[in-house]
Amino acid sequence: MPAPELVIFDCDGVLVDSEIIASRVEARVLTQAGFEITPEELASRYAGLTFKDILLSIEENADAPLQATLIDQAESEVDKKVRKEVKPLEGVHEAVAAVTMPKCVCSNSSYERVEAMLSRTRLLPFFKDHIYSSLETPSRQPKPAPDVFLYAAEKMGAAPGRCFVIEDSVHGIAGARAAGMRVIGFTGGAHIQPGHADLLMEAGAETVIHRFQDLAGVIEALSEWSENA
């Protein structure tokens, strides 16, 4: 594989350390509604999913009906918290700057939330207008559907098979693989639990990194491996 045509970054848990904030808020909302769950359990089971899909999964698997109003409550509280508290992942500015090929962000979060978080963490200039939310694709289907990845590749003029995706969740990796893209797993977020790297590999990541210092070298190595295979 020659140099990638596009490098796609997930936002929550990859560029910014927001998954731990969201997990704490969502776990508290669910517990208050009668479904007891810790932030660690929520992050382990549901990281990468929208809160709506988390509710649907809980209702399906636990036979625990939950009010739809919880969605607006949780989303509003998460928005407020991340806008005030979110921090960038260590080494992310240098790693993103070192990616000289086209790059963009693909997220299940709203465009407004992603923009606010990237602005707060001084990452917004790296991506300019290249932020894609699953909520703004024609289908509006979130990850693990591949739609947001394919939408971004189309907008950026890149072939899916020549895209690399950086993802921290099993659901995000499933979506990227369904889009025909190559995936590097990332485990540097505060929400990551022991054994998560193995789950990312099982989901389809070609390799997993814990530090952003390793990103450029991994992309180069994987590109050469594919080209010479």
Residue frames as a rotation matrix with the C-alpha (Angstrom) as fourth column:
MET 1
0.577 0.816 0.000 0.00
0.816 -0.577 0.000 0.00
0.000 0.000 -1.000 0.00
PRO 2
-0.303 -0.634 0.712 1.46
0.535 -0.731 -0.423 3.40
0.788 0.253 0.561 -0.95
ALA 3
-0.997 -0.058 -0.043 1.11
0.069 -0.587 -0.807 6.26
0.021 -0.807 0.590 1.51
PRO 4
-0.349 0.934 -0.083 -2.46
0.841 0.272 -0.468 6.39
-0.415 -0.233 -0.880 2.81
GLU 5
-0.464 0.295 0.835 -4.83
0.535 -0.658 0.530 8.75
0.706 0.693 0.148 1.07
LEU 6
0.162 0.585 0.795 -6.55
-0.464 -0.666 0.584 9.62
0.871 -0.464 0.163 4.34
VAL 7
-0.777 -0.296 -0.556 -6.00
0.374 0.493 -0.786 9.16
0.507 -0.818 -0.272 8.08
ILE 8
0.121 0.929 0.351 -9.22
-0.149 -0.332 0.931 9.22
0.981 -0.165 0.098 10.11
PHE 9
-0.922 -0.388 -0.007 -9.21
-0.018 0.060 -0.998 9.94
0.388 -0.920 -0.062 13.83
ASP 10
0.190 0.884 -0.427 -12.02
0.767 0.138 0.627 9.09
0.613 -0.447 -0.652 16.18
CYS 11
0.017 -0.146 0.989 -12.55
-0.284 -0.949 -0.135 11.96
0.959 -0.278 -0.058 18.62
ASP 12
0.578 0.312 0.754 -13.78
-0.781 -0.056 0.622 10.70
0.236 -0.948 0.212 22.00
GLY 13
0.812 -0.294 0.504 -11.08
-0.120 0.762 0.637 8.66
-0.571 -0.578 0.583 23.69
VAL 14
0.448 -0.692 0.566 -8.58
0.894 0.361 -0.266 9.20
-0.021 0.625 0.780 20.87
LEU 15
-0.101 -0.456 0.884 -8.02
0.445 -0.816 -0.370 12.91
0.890 0.357 0.285 20.33
VAL 16
-0.291 0.095 0.952 -9.60
-0.697 -0.702 -0.143 14.03
0.655 -0.705 0.270 23.60
ASP 17
-0.918 -0.136 -0.373 -10.02
0.139 0.770 -0.623 12.24
0.372 -0.624 -0.687 26.91
SER 18
-0.539 0.795 0.279 -13.79
-0.803 -0.585 0.114 12.61
0.254 -0.163 0.954 26.99
GLU 19
-0.123 0.536 -0.835 -14.97
-0.129 0.826 0.549 8.99
0.984 0.175 -0.033 27.29
ILE 20
-0.661 -0.168 -0.731 -14.23
0.644 0.373 -0.668 8.91
0.385 -0.912 -0.138 31.02
ILE 21
-0.927 0.370 -0.057 -16.26
-0.301 -0.829 -0.471 12.10
-0.221 -0.420 0.880 31.52
ALA 22
-0.290 0.858 -0.424 -19.20
-0.806 0.020 0.592 10.76
0.517 0.513 0.686 29.52
SER 23
-0.311 0.133 -0.941 -19.07
0.201 0.977 0.072 7.39
0.929 -0.167 -0.331 31.29
ARG 24
-0.916 -0.059 -0.396 -19.31
0.401 -0.105 -0.910 9.01
0.012 -0.993 0.120 34.72
VAL 25
-0.700 0.702 -0.134 -22.29
-0.681 -0.712 -0.172 11.14
-0.216 -0.029 0.976 33.71
GLU 26
-0.168 0.671 -0.722 -24.11
-0.714 0.422 0.559 8.35
0.680 0.609 0.408 31.89
ALA 27
-0.558 -0.074 -0.827 -23.51
0.363 0.874 -0.323 5.81
0.747 -0.480 -0.460 34.67
ARG 28
-0.956 0.217 -0.196 -24.95
0.094 -0.409 -0.908 8.21
-0.277 -0.886 0.371 37.22
VAL 29
-0.467 0.824 -0.322 -28.01
-0.884 -0.439 0.158 8.92
-0.011 0.359 0.933 35.05
LEU 30
-0.176 0.371 -0.912 -28.64
-0.363 0.836 0.411 5.21
0.915 0.404 -0.013 34.52
THR 31
-0.775 -0.168 -0.609 -28.13
0.447 0.536 -0.716 4.35
0.447 -0.827 -0.340 38.18
GLN 32
-0.872 0.484 -0.080 -30.55
-0.298 -0.653 -0.696 7.05
-0.389 -0.583 0.713 39.26
ALA 33
-0.216 0.814 -0.540 -33.06
-0.948 -0.042 0.316 5.63
0.234 0.580 0.780 36.77
GLY 34
0.564 0.503 0.655 -32.83
-0.727 0.679 0.105 2.18
-0.392 -0.535 0.748 38.38
PHE 35
0.919 -0.357 -0.165 -30.14
0.198 0.783 -0.590 0.45
0.340 0.510 0.790 36.32
GLU 36
0.760 -0.650 0.026 -27.05
-0.309 -0.326 0.893 0.29
-0.572 -0.687 -0.448 38.51
ILE 37
0.720 -0.614 0.322 -23.79
0.650 0.437 -0.621 0.43
0.241 0.657 0.714 36.58
THR 38
0.348 -0.687 -0.638 -20.35
0.415 -0.497 0.762 1.83
-0.841 -0.530 0.112 37.31
PRO 39
0.620 -0.196 -0.760 -18.52
-0.634 -0.696 -0.338 4.19
-0.462 0.691 -0.555 34.94
GLU 40
-0.483 -0.874 0.058 -15.91
-0.702 0.426 0.570 1.47
-0.523 0.235 -0.820 34.42
GLU 41
-0.395 0.429 0.812 -18.54
0.384 0.880 -0.278 -1.10
-0.834 0.202 -0.513 33.46
LEU 42
0.675 0.705 -0.218 -20.26
0.135 -0.409 -0.903 1.33
-0.725 0.580 -0.371 31.13
ALA 43
0.289 -0.653 -0.700 -17.01
-0.857 -0.502 0.114 2.27
-0.426 0.567 -0.705 29.39
SER 44
-0.655 -0.600 0.459 -15.99
-0.395 0.790 0.469 -1.37
-0.644 0.127 -0.754 29.03
ARG 45
-0.288 0.636 0.716 -19.30
0.563 0.718 -0.411 -2.51
-0.775 0.284 -0.565 27.53
TYR 46
0.522 0.802 0.290 -20.53
0.751 -0.272 -0.601 0.49
-0.403 0.532 -0.745 25.61
ALA 47
-0.081 -0.603 -0.794 -17.65
-0.008 -0.796 0.605 2.85
-0.997 0.055 0.059 24.71
GLY 48
-0.944 -0.331 0.010 -18.10
0.036 -0.072 0.997 4.14
-0.329 0.941 0.080 21.17
LEU 49
-0.408 0.878 0.250 -21.89
0.871 0.293 0.394 3.89
0.273 0.378 -0.884 21.17
THR 50
-0.503 0.396 0.768 -24.33
-0.266 -0.917 0.298 6.78
0.822 -0.055 0.567 21.32
PHE 51
-0.881 0.219 0.420 -26.25
-0.412 0.080 -0.908 7.04
-0.233 -0.972 0.020 24.59
LYS 52
0.127 0.957 -0.260 -29.42
-0.980 0.082 -0.179 6.20
-0.150 0.277 0.949 22.66
ASP 53
0.234 -0.093 -0.968 -27.89
-0.495 0.845 -0.201 2.92
0.837 0.526 0.152 21.52
ILE 54
-0.864 -0.502 0.017 -26.65
-0.232 0.369 -0.900 2.24
0.446 -0.782 -0.435 25.04
LEU 55
-0.457 0.781 0.425 -30.22
-0.766 -0.103 -0.635 2.55
-0.452 -0.616 0.645 26.31
LEU 56
0.411 0.635 -0.654 -31.53
-0.885 0.451 -0.118 0.29
0.220 0.627 0.748 23.55
SER 57
-0.240 -0.596 -0.766 -28.89
-0.308 0.795 -0.522 -2.35
0.921 0.110 -0.375 24.35
ILE 58
-0.935 -0.082 0.346 -29.68
-0.354 0.131 -0.926 -2.25
0.031 -0.988 -0.151 28.07
GLU 59
-0.099 0.985 0.142 -33.41
-0.903 -0.029 -0.428 -2.57
-0.417 -0.171 0.893 27.44
GLU 60
0.394 0.230 -0.890 -32.88
-0.750 0.641 -0.166 -5.48
0.532 0.732 0.425 25.06
ASN 61
-0.230 -0.645 -0.729 -30.41
-0.106 0.761 -0.640 -7.44
0.967 -0.069 -0.243 27.17
ALA 62
-0.974 -0.215 -0.068 -31.50
0.054 0.071 -0.996 -6.60
0.219 -0.974 -0.057 30.69
ASP 63
-0.200 0.978 -0.059 -35.25
0.723 0.188 0.665 -6.28
0.661 0.090 -0.745 30.21
ALA 64
-0.302 0.014 -0.953 -35.06
0.800 -0.540 -0.262 -2.91
-0.519 -0.841 0.152 31.93
PRO 65
0.318 0.493 0.810 -37.33
0.862 -0.506 -0.031 -0.30
0.395 0.708 -0.586 30.32
LEU 66
-0.432 -0.533 -0.727 -35.81
0.733 -0.677 0.061 3.16
-0.525 -0.507 0.684 30.53
GLN 67
0.587 0.737 -0.333 -37.39
0.439 -0.636 -0.634 6.50
-0.680 0.226 -0.698 29.69
ALA 68
0.324 -0.422 0.847 -36.34
0.907 -0.116 -0.405 8.15
0.269 0.899 0.345 26.45
THR 69
0.921 0.062 0.384 -36.06
-0.014 -0.981 0.191 11.45
0.388 -0.182 -0.903 28.31
LEU 70
0.680 -0.732 -0.046 -32.82
0.264 0.186 0.947 10.12
-0.684 -0.655 0.319 29.80
ILE 71
0.218 -0.609 0.763 -31.18
0.975 0.111 -0.190 10.68
0.031 0.785 0.618 26.41
ASP 72
0.460 0.009 0.888 -31.65
0.272 -0.953 -0.131 14.45
0.845 0.301 -0.441 26.49
GLN 73
0.982 -0.077 0.173 -30.69
-0.189 -0.319 0.929 14.56
-0.017 -0.945 -0.328 30.16
ALA 74
0.522 -0.831 0.194 -27.44
0.543 0.499 0.675 12.68
-0.658 -0.247 0.712 29.67
GLU 75
0.177 -0.456 0.872 -26.49
0.937 -0.194 -0.292 14.46
0.302 0.869 0.393 26.46
SER 76
0.712 0.158 0.684 -27.04
0.056 -0.984 0.169 17.87
0.700 -0.082 -0.710 28.05
GLU 77
0.919 -0.369 0.143 -24.96
-0.186 -0.083 0.979 17.01
-0.349 -0.926 -0.145 31.11
VAL 78
0.344 -0.827 0.445 -22.14
0.801 0.506 0.319 15.49
-0.489 0.247 0.837 29.04
ASP 79
0.397 -0.151 0.905 -22.06
0.681 -0.612 -0.401 18.57
0.615 0.776 -0.140 26.79
LYS 80
0.878 -0.004 0.479 -21.65
-0.261 -0.842 0.472 20.86
0.401 -0.539 -0.741 29.78
LYS 81
0.790 -0.579 0.201 -18.97
0.017 0.348 0.937 18.72
-0.612 -0.738 0.284 31.41
VAL 82
0.299 -0.738 0.605 -16.77
0.910 0.412 0.054 18.16
-0.289 0.535 0.794 28.36
ARG 83
0.554 -0.059 0.831 -16.86
0.455 -0.814 -0.361 21.82
0.698 0.578 -0.424 27.35
LYS 84
0.803 -0.210 0.557 -15.42
-0.528 -0.685 0.502 22.70
0.276 -0.697 -0.661 30.77
GLU 85
0.577 -0.486 0.656 -13.21
-0.527 0.392 0.754 19.73
-0.624 -0.781 -0.030 31.62
VAL 86
0.941 -0.155 0.301 -12.03
0.295 0.811 -0.505 17.79
-0.166 0.564 0.809 28.57
LYS 87
0.300 -0.922 -0.245 -8.29
-0.538 -0.375 0.755 17.49
-0.788 -0.095 -0.609 28.00
PRO 88
0.500 -0.201 -0.842 -6.25
-0.796 0.277 -0.539 16.33
0.342 0.939 -0.021 25.01
LEU 89
0.962 -0.272 -0.027 -4.53
0.268 0.923 0.275 12.95
-0.050 -0.271 0.961 25.07
GLU 90
0.432 -0.875 -0.218 -0.83
-0.189 -0.324 0.927 13.13
-0.882 -0.360 -0.305 25.87
GLY 91
-0.545 -0.814 0.201 1.28
0.094 0.179 0.979 13.65
-0.833 0.553 -0.021 22.75
VAL 92
0.218 0.732 0.646 -1.71
0.749 0.299 -0.592 14.11
-0.626 0.612 -0.482 20.45
HIS 93
0.772 0.083 -0.631 -0.72
-0.209 -0.903 -0.375 17.54
-0.601 0.421 -0.680 19.10
GLU 94
-0.202 -0.943 -0.265 2.68
-0.733 -0.034 0.680 16.34
-0.650 0.332 -0.684 17.97
ALA 95
-0.562 0.013 0.827 1.26
0.281 0.943 0.176 13.10
-0.778 0.332 -0.534 16.55
VAL 96
0.517 0.819 0.250 -1.47
0.581 -0.121 -0.805 14.81
-0.629 0.561 -0.538 14.53
ALA 97
0.614 -0.351 -0.707 0.97
-0.525 -0.851 -0.033 17.45
-0.590 0.391 -0.706 13.26
ALA 98
-0.449 -0.877 0.173 3.28
-0.497 0.405 0.767 14.65
-0.743 0.259 -0.617 12.06
VAL 99
-0.086 0.501 0.861 0.53
0.657 0.678 -0.329 13.17
-0.749 0.538 -0.387 9.87
THR 100
-0.670 -0.326 -0.667 1.28
-0.175 -0.804 0.569 14.99
-0.722 0.497 0.481 6.62
MET 101
-0.878 0.434 0.200 -1.32
0.366 0.344 0.864 13.23
0.307 0.833 -0.461 4.48
PRO 102
-0.341 0.826 0.450 -4.98
-0.487 -0.564 0.666 14.36
0.804 0.008 0.595 4.50
LYS 103
-0.881 0.068 -0.469 -6.71
0.418 0.575 -0.703 13.77
0.222 -0.815 -0.535 7.82
CYS 104
-0.281 0.851 0.444 -10.16
-0.454 -0.526 0.720 14.16
0.845 0.001 0.534 9.33
VAL 105
-0.881 0.114 0.460 -12.31
-0.415 0.284 -0.865 13.30
-0.229 -0.952 -0.203 12.33
CYS 106
-0.318 0.831 -0.456 -15.19
-0.248 0.392 0.886 10.79
0.915 0.395 0.081 12.34
SER 107
-0.983 -0.039 0.180 -17.33
-0.182 0.057 -0.982 10.72
0.028 -0.998 -0.063 15.47
ASN 108
-0.360 0.906 -0.221 -20.66
0.791 0.422 0.443 9.60
0.495 -0.015 -0.869 16.86
SER 109
-0.313 0.214 -0.925 -20.78
0.671 -0.639 -0.375 12.84
-0.672 -0.739 0.057 18.84
SER 110
0.760 0.638 0.124 -22.51
0.565 -0.553 -0.612 15.87
-0.322 0.535 -0.781 17.38
TYR 111
0.217 -0.665 0.715 -20.53
0.719 -0.387 -0.578 18.25
0.661 0.639 0.394 15.19
GLU 112
0.553 0.068 0.830 -21.03
-0.285 -0.921 0.266 21.00
0.783 -0.384 -0.490 17.77
ARG 113
0.949 -0.217 0.228 -19.64
-0.161 0.286 0.944 18.88
-0.270 -0.933 0.237 20.61
VAL 114
0.492 -0.810 0.320 -16.64
0.860 0.510 -0.033 17.73
-0.136 0.291 0.947 18.60
GLU 115
0.242 -0.381 0.892 -15.87
0.452 -0.770 -0.451 21.28
0.859 0.512 -0.014 17.48
ALA 116
0.766 0.100 0.635 -16.14
-0.443 -0.634 0.634 22.57
0.466 -0.767 -0.442 21.06
MET 117
0.878 -0.452 0.161 -13.85
0.157 0.587 0.794 19.85
-0.453 -0.672 0.586 22.42
LEU 118
0.310 -0.796 0.519 -11.25
0.944 0.193 -0.268 20.30
0.113 0.573 0.811 19.67
SER 119
0.409 -0.118 0.905 -11.34
0.105 -0.979 -0.175 24.07
0.906 0.167 -0.388 20.17
ARG 120
0.917 -0.022 0.398 -10.82
-0.392 -0.232 0.890 23.73
0.073 -0.972 -0.222 23.94
THR 121
0.663 -0.669 0.337 -7.88
0.290 0.644 0.708 21.35
-0.690 -0.372 0.621 23.42
ARG 122
0.212 -0.565 -0.797 -6.31
-0.636 -0.699 0.326 23.42
-0.742 0.438 -0.508 20.60
LEU 123
-0.513 -0.335 0.790 -6.74
0.270 0.811 0.519 20.61
-0.815 0.479 -0.325 18.07
LEU 124
0.493 0.870 0.021 -9.30
0.293 -0.143 -0.945 22.31
-0.819 0.472 -0.326 15.85
PRO 125
0.371 -0.350 -0.860 -6.78
-0.744 -0.667 -0.050 23.98
-0.556 0.658 -0.508 13.47
PHE 126
-0.671 -0.674 0.308 -5.41
-0.381 0.670 0.636 20.58
-0.636 0.310 -0.707 12.47
PHE 127
-0.584 0.521 0.622 -8.76
0.633 0.772 -0.053 19.51
-0.508 0.363 -0.781 11.01
LYS 128
-0.949 0.172 -0.265 -10.36
-0.276 -0.860 0.429 22.77
-0.154 0.481 0.863 9.86
ASP 129
-0.141 0.967 -0.212 -13.56
-0.986 -0.157 -0.061 21.84
-0.092 0.200 0.975 8.03
HIS 130
-0.271 -0.060 -0.961 -12.86
-0.495 0.865 0.086 18.11
0.826 0.499 -0.264 8.02
ILE 131
-0.865 0.154 0.477 -15.04
-0.403 0.352 -0.845 17.01
-0.298 -0.923 -0.242 10.94
TYR 132
-0.444 0.708 -0.549 -17.71
-0.467 0.341 0.816 14.40
0.765 0.618 0.179 10.21
SER 133
-0.640 0.367 0.675 -20.44
-0.640 0.233 -0.733 13.43
-0.426 -0.901 0.085 12.65
SER 134
-0.922 0.348 0.167 -22.56
0.386 0.853 0.353 10.34
-0.019 0.390 -0.921 12.07
LEU 135
-0.186 0.904 -0.385 -25.55
0.568 -0.220 -0.793 12.52
-0.801 -0.366 -0.473 12.96
GLU 136
0.156 0.197 -0.968 -24.97
-0.471 -0.847 -0.248 14.58
-0.868 0.494 -0.040 9.81
THR 137
-0.924 -0.372 0.088 -24.53
-0.125 0.510 0.851 11.77
-0.362 0.775 -0.518 7.29
PRO 138
-0.546 0.758 -0.358 -27.41
-0.676 -0.146 0.722 11.05
0.495 0.636 0.592 4.89
SER 139
-0.125 0.492 -0.862 -28.34
0.193 0.864 0.465 7.89
0.973 -0.109 -0.203 6.82
ARG 140
0.168 0.053 0.984 -27.62
-0.811 -0.561 0.169 9.31
0.561 -0.826 -0.052 10.30
GLN 141
0.881 0.115 -0.459 -26.52
0.072 0.926 0.371 5.81
0.468 -0.360 0.807 11.29
PRO 142
0.555 -0.703 0.444 -23.88
-0.828 -0.419 0.372 5.85
-0.076 -0.574 -0.815 14.06
LYS 143
-0.462 -0.742 -0.486 -20.95
-0.610 0.663 -0.433 3.52
0.644 0.097 -0.759 14.48
PRO 144
-0.251 -0.808 0.533 -20.75
-0.050 0.561 0.826 0.50
-0.967 0.181 -0.182 14.38
ALA 145
0.781 0.443 0.440 -22.39
0.449 0.091 -0.889 1.23
-0.433 0.892 -0.128 11.01
PRO 146
-0.173 -0.949 0.265 -19.70
0.893 -0.037 0.449 2.14
-0.416 0.314 0.854 8.45
ASP 147
0.564 0.584 0.584 -21.63
0.820 -0.484 -0.307 5.13
0.103 0.652 -0.751 7.12
VAL 148
0.919 -0.191 -0.345 -19.68
-0.068 -0.939 0.338 7.99
-0.388 -0.288 -0.875 8.69
PHE 149
-0.047 -0.984 0.174 -16.36
0.074 0.170 0.983 6.51
-0.996 0.059 0.064 7.54
LEU 150
-0.226 0.022 0.974 -17.57
0.927 0.313 0.208 6.04
-0.301 0.949 -0.091 3.98
TYR 151
0.812 0.566 0.139 -19.09
0.583 -0.790 -0.188 9.52
0.003 0.234 -0.972 3.98
ALA 152
0.621 -0.651 -0.436 -15.80
-0.192 -0.666 0.721 11.06
-0.760 -0.364 -0.539 5.09
ALA 153
-0.324 -0.771 0.548 -13.79
0.396 0.416 0.819 9.13
-0.859 0.483 0.171 2.49
GLU 154
0.173 0.475 0.863 -16.16
0.985 -0.058 -0.165 10.27
-0.028 0.878 -0.478 -0.25
LYS 155
0.961 0.242 -0.137 -15.95
0.251 -0.967 0.053 13.90
-0.120 -0.085 -0.989 0.87
MET 156
0.430 -0.882 -0.194 -12.16
-0.369 -0.368 0.854 13.73
-0.824 -0.296 -0.484 1.10
GLY 157
0.651 -0.104 -0.752 -11.76
-0.749 0.073 -0.659 11.92
0.124 0.992 -0.031 -2.23
ALA 158
-0.450 -0.839 0.305 -10.09
-0.883 0.468 -0.013 8.86
-0.132 -0.275 -0.952 -0.74
ALA 159
-0.018 0.366 -0.931 -10.53
-0.415 0.844 0.339 5.17
0.910 0.392 0.137 -1.54
PRO 160
0.769 0.388 0.509 -11.72
-0.604 0.178 0.777 3.30
0.210 -0.904 0.371 1.58
GLY 161
0.889 -0.421 -0.181 -9.03
0.435 0.900 0.042 0.67
0.145 -0.116 0.983 1.16
ARG 162
-0.104 -0.953 0.286 -6.37
0.672 -0.279 -0.686 3.37
0.734 0.121 0.669 1.37
CYS 163
0.296 0.256 0.920 -7.61
-0.491 -0.786 0.376 4.89
0.820 -0.563 -0.107 4.61
PHE 164
-0.603 -0.415 -0.681 -6.23
0.453 0.525 -0.721 4.33
0.657 -0.743 -0.128 8.11
VAL 165
0.422 0.776 0.468 -8.55
-0.167 -0.441 0.882 4.77
0.891 -0.450 -0.056 11.08
ILE 166
-0.797 -0.603 -0.034 -7.43
-0.031 0.096 -0.995 5.39
0.603 -0.792 -0.095 14.68
GLU 167
0.222 0.970 0.098 -10.06
-0.404 0.000 0.915 4.00
0.887 -0.243 0.392 17.07
ASP 168
-0.710 -0.447 0.544 -10.34
-0.653 0.127 -0.747 3.20
0.265 -0.886 -0.382 20.76
SER 169
-0.147 0.765 0.627 -13.59
-0.755 0.323 -0.570 1.19
-0.639 -0.558 0.530 20.75
VAL 170
-0.681 0.008 0.732 -14.70
0.256 0.939 0.228 -2.19
-0.686 0.343 -0.642 19.50
HIS 171
0.354 0.918 0.180 -17.77
0.573 -0.061 -0.817 -0.58
-0.739 0.392 -0.548 17.92
GLY 172
0.545 -0.232 -0.806 -15.69
-0.543 -0.830 -0.128 2.01
-0.639 0.507 -0.578 16.09
ILE 173
-0.588 -0.808 0.033 -13.32
-0.546 0.427 0.721 -0.64
-0.597 0.406 -0.692 14.78
ALA 174
-0.331 0.559 0.760 -16.27
0.549 0.769 -0.326 -2.74
-0.767 0.310 -0.562 13.58
GLY 175
0.698 0.646 -0.309 -17.56
0.178 -0.574 -0.799 0.24
-0.694 0.503 -0.516 11.61
ALA 176
0.212 -0.716 -0.665 -14.19
-0.802 -0.516 0.300 1.04
-0.558 0.470 -0.684 10.06
ARG 177
-0.734 -0.475 0.486 -13.61
-0.181 0.826 0.533 -2.58
-0.655 0.303 -0.692 9.07
ALA 178
0.066 0.848 0.527 -17.09
0.628 0.375 -0.682 -2.76
-0.776 0.376 -0.507 7.55
ALA 179
0.767 0.154 -0.623 -16.11
-0.260 -0.813 -0.521 0.29
-0.587 0.562 -0.583 5.49
GLY 180
0.854 -0.471 0.222 -13.12
0.483 0.556 -0.677 -1.64
0.195 0.685 0.702 4.14
MET 181
0.593 -0.631 0.500 -10.56
-0.500 -0.775 -0.386 0.48
0.631 -0.021 -0.775 5.99
ARG 182
-0.034 -0.707 -0.706 -7.45
0.495 0.602 -0.626 -0.44
0.868 -0.371 0.330 7.96
VAL 183
0.779 0.475 0.409 -7.54
-0.141 -0.502 0.853 0.21
0.611 -0.722 -0.324 11.68
ILE 184
-0.499 -0.851 -0.163 -5.01
0.173 0.087 -0.981 1.02
0.849 -0.518 0.104 14.38
GLY 185
0.532 0.689 -0.492 -6.36
0.605 0.097 0.790 0.55
0.592 -0.718 -0.366 17.90
PHE 186
-0.342 -0.602 0.722 -5.58
-0.139 -0.727 -0.672 3.11
0.930 -0.330 0.165 20.60
THR 187
0.372 0.448 -0.813 -5.57
0.665 0.483 0.570 2.50
0.648 -0.753 -0.118 24.35
GLY 188
-0.650 -0.755 0.089 -4.27
0.511 -0.521 -0.683 5.77
0.562 -0.399 0.725 25.78
GLY 189
-0.098 0.708 0.699 -7.55
-0.300 -0.691 0.658 7.07
0.949 -0.146 0.280 27.19
ALA 190
-0.711 -0.179 0.680 -8.35
-0.682 -0.056 -0.729 7.22
0.168 -0.982 -0.082 30.89
HIS 191
0.257 0.928 0.271 -11.41
-0.946 0.298 -0.125 5.00
-0.197 -0.224 0.954 30.37
ILE 192
0.159 -0.236 -0.959 -9.43
-0.613 0.737 -0.283 2.02
0.774 0.633 -0.027 29.07
GLN 193
0.652 0.138 0.746 -9.60
-0.703 0.478 0.527 -1.14
-0.284 -0.867 0.408 31.19
PRO 194
-0.419 -0.839 0.346 -7.10
-0.643 0.544 0.539 -4.05
-0.641 0.003 -0.768 31.37
GLY 195
-0.429 0.175 0.886 -7.46
0.418 0.908 0.023 -6.43
-0.801 0.380 -0.463 28.43
HIS 196
0.488 0.717 -0.498 -8.93
-0.092 -0.525 -0.846 -3.80
-0.868 0.459 -0.190 26.12
ALA 197
-0.225 -0.650 -0.726 -6.09
-0.856 -0.224 0.466 -4.08
-0.465 0.726 -0.506 23.60
ASP 198
-0.894 -0.076 0.443 -6.98
0.052 0.962 0.269 -7.74
-0.446 0.264 -0.855 23.06
LEU 199
0.044 0.991 0.124 -10.61
0.505 0.085 -0.859 -6.79
-0.862 0.101 -0.497 22.41
LEU 200
0.394 0.046 -0.918 -9.53
-0.554 -0.785 -0.277 -4.24
-0.733 0.618 -0.284 19.81
MET 201
-0.678 -0.684 -0.270 -7.39
-0.659 0.403 0.636 -6.81
-0.326 0.609 -0.723 18.04
GLU 202
-0.687 0.496 0.531 -10.24
0.431 0.867 -0.251 -9.31
-0.585 0.056 -0.809 18.06
ALA 203
0.329 0.872 -0.363 -12.51
0.216 -0.443 -0.870 -6.64
-0.919 0.208 -0.334 16.56
GLY 204
0.744 -0.029 0.668 -10.17
0.664 0.149 -0.733 -6.17
-0.078 0.988 0.130 13.60
ALA 205
0.804 -0.558 -0.208 -7.40
-0.523 -0.828 0.200 -3.73
-0.284 -0.052 -0.957 14.53
GLU 206
0.713 -0.608 -0.349 -4.15
0.021 0.516 -0.856 -4.62
0.701 0.603 0.381 12.80
THR 207
-0.405 -0.778 -0.481 -2.17
0.658 0.117 -0.744 -3.43
0.635 -0.618 0.464 15.79
VAL 208
0.767 0.628 -0.132 -2.74
0.521 -0.489 0.700 -1.41
0.375 -0.606 -0.702 18.96
ILE 209
-0.376 -0.863 0.337 -0.75
0.392 -0.477 -0.786 1.53
0.840 -0.163 0.518 20.31
HIS 210
0.316 0.420 -0.851 -0.86
0.948 -0.100 0.303 3.02
0.042 -0.902 -0.429 23.80
ARG 211
-0.049 -0.439 -0.897 1.25
0.391 -0.835 0.388 6.11
-0.919 -0.332 0.212 23.08
PHE 212
0.905 0.409 -0.115 0.80
0.091 -0.452 -0.887 8.65
-0.415 0.793 -0.446 20.31
GLN 213
0.159 -0.926 -0.343 4.58
-0.725 -0.345 0.596 8.78
-0.670 0.154 -0.726 19.91
ASP 214
-0.528 -0.383 0.757 4.25
0.055 0.875 0.482 5.45
-0.847 0.296 -0.441 18.09
LEU 215
0.438 0.897 0.056 1.61
0.067 0.029 -0.997 6.51
-0.896 0.441 -0.048 15.56
ALA 216
0.502 -0.245 -0.830 3.74
-0.809 -0.472 -0.350 7.79
-0.306 0.847 -0.435 12.69
GLY 217
-0.577 -0.816 -0.017 6.05
-0.786 0.550 0.282 4.79
-0.221 0.176 -0.959 12.76
VAL 218
-0.446 0.499 0.744 3.15
0.105 0.854 -0.509 2.34
-0.889 -0.149 -0.433 12.88
ILE 219
0.648 0.691 -0.320 1.41
-0.206 -0.245 -0.947 3.95
-0.733 0.680 -0.016 9.91
GLU 220
0.182 -0.676 -0.714 4.65
-0.980 -0.187 -0.072 3.83
-0.085 0.713 -0.696 7.93
ALA 221
-0.746 -0.516 0.420 5.35
-0.523 0.845 0.109 0.21
-0.411 -0.138 -0.901 8.90
LEU 222
-0.105 0.796 0.596 1.85
0.176 0.605 -0.777 -1.00
-0.979 0.023 -0.203 8.09
SER 223
0.667 0.308 -0.678 1.91
-0.535 -0.435 -0.724 0.81
-0.518 0.846 -0.126 4.74
GLU 224
-0.211 -0.848 -0.486 5.19
-0.977 0.187 0.097 -0.87
0.009 0.496 -0.868 3.79
TRP 225
-0.680 -0.005 0.733 3.98
-0.243 0.945 -0.218 -4.25
-0.692 -0.327 -0.644 5.01
SER 226
0.352 0.906 0.234 0.89
0.046 0.234 -0.971 -4.11
-0.935 0.353 0.041 2.83
GLU 227
0.584 -0.145 -0.799 2.79
-0.759 -0.447 -0.474 -2.84
-0.288 0.883 -0.371 -0.20
ASN 228
-0.368 -0.862 -0.348 5.33
-0.919 0.394 -0.003 -5.63
0.140 0.319 -0.937 -0.02
ALA 229
-0.231 0.320 0.919 2.98
-0.486 0.780 -0.393 -8.42
-0.843 -0.537 -0.025 1.03
